[in-house]
Amino acid sequence: MNPENLEDDLRPEYDFDFTKAIRGKYYQEYTQNSNIIVLDPDIAAVFHNSKAVNTALRSMLAFAKQTKNLINEPTSAS
């Protein structure tokens, strides 16, 4: 494929002039409306997607709740 023989078949309405673009125009809004958490590489190697991370965290929360209930249960005096 010779680059000289290529035609520009992009429709005129899709021809965007990037020189007029504003860098970071929606950055502030994006950061306020998203919940992005970056995992350290060693953790990311174990959890390959958000479902795996959420499952693990829910399990840890359930365990913490069970443990708290065990510790905070009133002891019966015999």
C-alpha positions in Angstrom: 0.0 0.0 0.0 1.5 3.2 -1.2 0.7 6.3 1.0 0.8 8.5 -2.1 -2.1 6.6 -3.6 -4.4 6.9 -0.6 -7.5 9.1 -0.9 -8.9 11.1 2.0 -12.3 9.5 2.2 -13.2 11.1 5.6 -16.5 13.1 5.4 -16.1 16.8 5.8 -18.2 16.9 9.0 -15.7 14.5 10.6 -12.7 16.6 9.7 -11.7 18.1 13.1 -9.1 20.8 13.4 -7.2 19.8 16.5 -5.3 23.1 16.6 -8.5 24.7 18.0 -9.0 22.0 20.7 -8.7 23.0 24.4 -6.5 20.6 26.4 -8.1 19.5 29.6 -11.4 21.2 28.9 -13.4 18.6 30.8 -10.7 17.5 33.2 -12.2 19.1 36.4 -15.7 17.8 35.7 -14.4 14.3 34.9 -12.4 14.1 38.2 -15.4 15.3 40.2 -17.8 12.8 38.6 -15.7 9.7 38.6 -14.3 7.3 41.2 -11.0 6.2 39.8 -8.7 4.3 42.0 -5.2 3.3 40.8 -3.9 0.0 42.1 -0.2 -0.6 42.8 1.3 -2.9 40.2 1.6 -5.9 42.5 -2.1 -5.7 43.5 -3.2 -5.1 39.9 -1.3 -8.3 38.9 -3.7 -10.3 41.2 -6.9 -8.5 40.4 -7.5 -8.3 36.7 -10.8 -6.4 36.7 -13.0 -4.3 38.9 -15.3 -7.2 39.6 -12.5 -9.2 41.2 -11.5 -6.2 43.3 -15.1 -5.5 44.4 -15.6 -9.1 45.4 -12.4 -9.2 47.5 -13.3 -5.9 49.2 -16.9 -7.0 50.0 -15.5 -10.2 51.5 -13.1 -8.2 53.6 -15.9 -5.9 54.8 -18.1 -8.9 55.7 -15.2 -10.5 57.6 -14.5 -7.2 59.4 -18.2 -6.9 60.4 -18.3 -10.5 61.7 -15.1 -9.9 63.7 -16.4 -6.7 65.1 -19.7 -8.4 66.2 -17.7 -11.2 67.9 -15.5 -8.7 69.8 -18.4 -6.3 70.8 -20.8 -9.0 71.9 -21.6 -8.6 75.6 -20.2 -11.5 77.7 -22.5 -13.2 80.0 -21.3 -13.4 83.6 -21.8 -16.8 85.1 
